Amino acid sequence: LSIIKLRHPHTQQLSMCTVTAANEFLELWRSGANDEAAQLKLNEILERQPLSCRIVHGMPDNPVYSDPEKATLSASWFHKRLSWVFGPEALPLFLGKTPYQLLMQLGGATREWLLAKQKQGRHFKLAVFPSESVHAQLATWDNVGQLLEMEYPEVWDKIEPTRWRITELTERSCSTGDHPLAEIQKLAGYDMEKVNLVGRDPASGESEDPRYMSLQRLQRLELNPEECNHHDQAVVKVRQFLIDEIGLSKLYTGLGYTVSQHGVHGPPEYLAQNKRLLEIDGCAVEAIDPFIDVSDSS
């Protein structure tokens, strides 16, 4: 089974200290094997060195994606302060899957999102690294709150008062069997994910859509902290910020594990501080192509 287009010459070894385990995993995944022998081999690798990984995407002309000296874990823009990563629990689920299947079944992506990235001309790669190298936290609402307070202190006074209401509306959406963002999206009166897909100019940080909520826009927004928890539009704007700036998609539940667009629970998901890939000891990177399957999938 051919898993990816780009082979061994395109695997970057970014550190020689503990790179062996990451490269062993990539070789095993690339083989397409998912039998008992493959699972035993993976168990041996992970017992020796627990690994985490991230599927990274970016524009090929953006040095934060393509330049080995500047490429970061989030990769799309310099402004990203946090990055989503998979923990060791997810790696057994990688075996036997194509990049498209990984994004759809484990990465919380939707087909519409992937088609938008294809239209933009984005490239993808898989970064694998020792778990201890990134100090990731399980992406529950409580842990996300702690990370936001630490990494975004300039807007924490606007985020913090809305947290209870956002959590409540998310739980209400999930209890009805709808996607987690459904109740907040009703308050918004527009498709919040489509606004996110408009994107922003990497140089100015501004978006063509006035509803897009970057850090600088949230900073400029005048919100009374005492009213935020009860003000629907404050809740919408902060939740849009969490989509656009942090990547808390419409499938994010706050429970600490991924959920596919069909409601299937996946492995735990983690947030980590964004770092240059060169700074992550033992990191190995391989280019992947998730677009092989997307046009023929429904």
N, C-alpha and C positions, 0 to 999 in steps of 0.2 A: 504493500500500500504506500503510495507516494503521498507524503503529508505536506511538504512545502516545496516551493520552487527553488529557493536558494539554499545551497548546500554548504559543506564544510568550509570552503574558502571565505564565506561570508559570516562565519561565526567569529565574533570578536572576543578575545581573551583579555579582559581589562585588569586582571590582577593575577599574579602567579602564586599568591600565598595559599589560597584555598579554592582555586579555580577548578580542580579536578572533579569534584562532586557535581558542580553545575554543568560541566561539559559532558559528564557521564549521563546525566539526566537528559540533556538535549539529544545525545546520540541514541538513547533508548527511545525517547519520544519520536524521533525522526524515523526510526525503524518501522513504526506503525504497529508494533507488537502490543498485544493486550492479553496474553495468555498467562497461565500460572507462573511460568518461568520469568516473564517480564515483570509481574507483580513482585515476585521474590527478589529480583534484581533491584527493583525500585526500593523495596523495604530495606535492603542492605545499604543502599546509598543514603537513605534518609536516616537510618540508625547511626551511620557514621557521621553525617553532616545534615541536620535539618535545613531544608531549602525553602525559600519563598520565591515568588516570581511576579512579574507584571507584564501585561500585553501593552506595549507602548505604540502610540501612533503620532504622526506628524508630517509636515510638508517636507519633501526631500531637499528643498532649497533653504530650509530653516536650520541654522547651525545647532540650535538647541536639540534638534532631532538627529541630524546627520553627522555633525562634527564630533569625532571621538573625544576631543578635548573639552567640548562644551555640553555634550548631550546629557540630559537629566532624566531622572526617573519618570517625571511627568511629561517631559519632552516637547510638549506642544508650545509652551510659552515660558519665558523667564518668570512670569508673575505667579506661577503655581507654587504655593507653599506646602501643600499636602499632596500626597499621592496614594492611590489605591493599590494594594498588593494582595496576592493570594498567599496563604500560609501553607505549611507542609501538608495539611489535611486535603488540600485540593489537588496535589500533584498526582495521586493515583487516578484521578478522574481525567487527566490529560492523555493517558495512554490510549492509543487507538483512535484518537479524535483529530479531525482536521482543524486548522485555525478558525474557520467559520463556525464549526461546532463548538469550539472553545468559547468564542465570543457570545454565541447565542445561548448556550446551555450553562456556562459558568460565569461569564463576564457581565451578565445583566444587560446585554445589548439587545436592541430590537433590529429587525430587518430594515426598517425605515432609517434608523440611525446609521447603519452600515452602508446603505445605499447613498446616503448623504455624504459620508466620508469618501466613498468611491468617486462621487461626482466632483468633490473638492480636490481629488488627486492625492489623497493622503497615503502614506506608506505605513506598514506595521512591522513591529519586531517584538520578539519575546526575550525579556531579560530575566535571568535566573541567578539567584545569589543566596548565600547563607542567611538564614533568618535573623541571626544575631547581628548582622551588619546594618539593619535598618530600624531596629527598635520599634516595630509596628504595634499598634493598639487595635483590639477588636472594635469594629465600627458600630458600636451601640450608640444610642442617643446620648447617654451619659459621657462616654469617651469622646465622641465627636464634640460635645460641648466643651470638654476640657481642652481639646486640641484647638478649637476655635478661640477660646479665651487666651491661650498661649500664643497662637500664631497670628491672630487678627485682633490685637488689643484696640486698634483704632476704631473698630466698629462693634466691639463687644457690647457696648451700651445699647446698641440697636438690636442685636441678635438675642441677647439674654432674655429680655422681657417677652419675646415671642415663642420661646422654646416650649413652654407648657402647651400653648394652643396648637402649635404645629404638631407636637407629639399626639395630642388628643385627636386632631383631625385625621392624622395618618392611621391611628388605631381604628377610628371609626370607619375609614375607607376599607381597611383590611377585613373588618368584621362583617362587611356586607359582600365580600368576595370580589370587590373592585380592586383596581390597582391602587397602591398606597397614596398616590397624589390626587386621587379623584375628588375628594371633598375640598381640598384647597384650590384645585383647578376650577371647581364650580364658583368659588368666591372670586377667582381671577377673571372668569368669563372669557378666557382664551386658552389656546393650547400652549402650555408652558414649555414643553419639550421642543415644539417647533420654533419658539423664540430662541431657545438655546442653540438650535441648529443653525440659526442665522450667523452666529459666531461674532467675533470682534476683530478689529484691525490689530495685528500683533504689535505695531509700533505705537499707536495712540491708546490702545486699550478700549477704544470706543466701538460701539456696535451701531449698525444702521437702524436696528429696532429699538425704539425708546424704552421698551419694556425689559430689555436685556439688563441684568443687574450685575455689573462688574464691581470690584472693590471700590474704585474711585466714584462710581455712581452712588453706591450705598453711603459712602462718606459724605457726598454732597446732599444726600436726602435729609430733609428736616423731619424727624420723627420725635414725638414726645414719648420718652421711655415709659411714663406712667400710663399712656394710652395704648402702647404697642400690643399688649396681650389681648385687648378687646377690639382693636381696630383691624378690620378684615384686610384692608389694603397694606397695612404694615406687615401682617402675616404673609401675604402674597409676595411682597417685595423681598422680604428676608428669605422666604422659601425659594424664590427665583434666584437669589444670590447663591444659595446653597447648591442649586443646580449648576449655575453658570460658572461659579468660582471654585467650588469644591467637588462637583461631580455627583451630588446626591440626586440620582435620576428618579424618574417617576416610579421605579421599581424598588427604591430604597425603603425598607421597613423600619430600620433602627434596631432590629433584633440581633444584628451581628452576623447574618449570613445572607448570601445572595438568593434572589428569587428571579426565575425566568419570567418572560412575558406571558407564559402559560400557567404561572403560579406554582411552578415546581421549585421546591427548596433546594439550594445548592450548598456548597461548602462555606465555612466562615470567611468573612471578608474583613480586611484590615486597612487602616489608614496609617501612613508613615510620613515623616518629614521628607520633603522633596530634596534629593541630593543629586550631584553630578554622578554619573555612572562610574567614573574613574575613582570616586571616593568610596564606592561600595566594595569592600574587600571581597574578592572571590567571585565577582560578577562576570557572567558570560552572556553574550547577546547574539541572537540569530534573527535574520530577516525572515518574515513569513508573509504569505499572501492569502488573506481571508476572502478575497473576491472570486476565487476559482469557483466556489459553490453558490455565491449569493444570487446571481441572476436566474438560476434554475430552481431556487428554493422559494417556498411560500410560507 
